[in-house]
Amino acid sequence: MIENLRLQHFRSYNDTTFEFGDKVNIIVGPNAIGKTNLIEAILVVARGSSYRVADSELLRHGQEWFRLDGGLAGGETRVVKLQTSPRLVKSYEINHKPYKRLLANHTIPVVLFEPNHLQLLHGAPDARRQYLDDLLEQTIPAYASFRRNYKRVLSQRNSLLKRARTPTTQELFPWDIRLGELGAVIARERSKLVEQLSQAVTATYKVLSGTDTAVTLRYKHYFPIETYESNLLHKLTSHLDADSARGFTTFGPHREDFEVYFNDSPAELVASRGETRTVILGLKIAELQLLTALRDTPPLLLLDDVFSELDGARRQALTKYLKNYQTFLTTTDADVVIQHFMNHATIIPIQDQED
């Protein structure tokens, strides 16, 4: 739990400190006042990076450094610092001990619900892949390393494919072997996660919607999970000419996806706007349950400008799941939100930031 947070030269904030309650914190203010920036700062303290932009874009305009100081329950302190001179460097401190990078066991689990997530079912596959990979990084300590290495090897292979001369099988073979190994790990972990999410969402959706609609999630992998490495290696080798002509690698987990089904029909074809929102809400609740089961620390719940997107029934359904979590919720109208929480909310007004 985060008890307080000081923001210096971060986004729209020059030097501001906030005190938080241990239940629901309602961050209220007009649009473009800095509500999302505060949510972003909480996420950076918890997980080390933003969900929106690169580190350099987190700086307040005209400044060369930012600093976030968080006070947590039990007296723990966390500091995130970034400087641009003489070079761009980000560093961390936990209880005054310095770190260059936050490992998985250093992070605070977070469930983020922001407006773009409402497009998760109907948007591009890349958003769904990122959704799975971000959640896996919070639940599997080594996954971030597998993800980074896969991207690096894929980039190297694609660089060779973009050359004027078609690379030989021998030149690509070491990269193909490694891509197969790393790709199999990623595909297997994604497949297991989708199965877990599917089981949770199936039950949650029925509660949220009050219907018997069967909602399932399916991971769409290219090859059987059990023999993924050998199948991917064979496909990379046999499709060398086609990949070289295109200039990129056409097979692997970087091209895979998951799909949501309503009674065995693709949700993107049959789900209404309200049904889509209910599925996404179910996914977020499933994340909370999964992280609670797998991590020692209860996850923080960040709801950025989405409460107004839900109707009264779905708001009420969501609030029933929040009582065990510290929640940060942004809104332009506190009256719309506070009625759902009675006396269990802390109101945090955001004012214009002075220079």
Secondary structure, DSSP 8 states (H G I E B T S, - for coil): -EEEEEEEEETTEEEEEEE--SSEEEEE--TTSSHHHHHHHHHHHHHSS-SSS-GGGGB-TT-SEEEEEEEEGGG-EEEEEEE-SSS-EEEEEETTEEESS--GGGS--EEEE-GGGGGTTTS-HHHHHHHHHHHHHHH-TTHHHHHHHHHHHHHHHHHHHTSSS---HHHHHHHHHHHHHHHHHHHHHHHHHHHHHHHHHHHHHHHHHSS---EEEEEE-SS-GGGHHHHHHHHHHHTHHHHHHHTS--SSGGG-EEEEEETTEEHHHH--HHHHHHHHHHHHHHHHHHHHHH-SS--EEEE-S-GGGS-HHHHHHHHHT-TTS-EEEEES-HHHHHTTTTTSEEEEE------
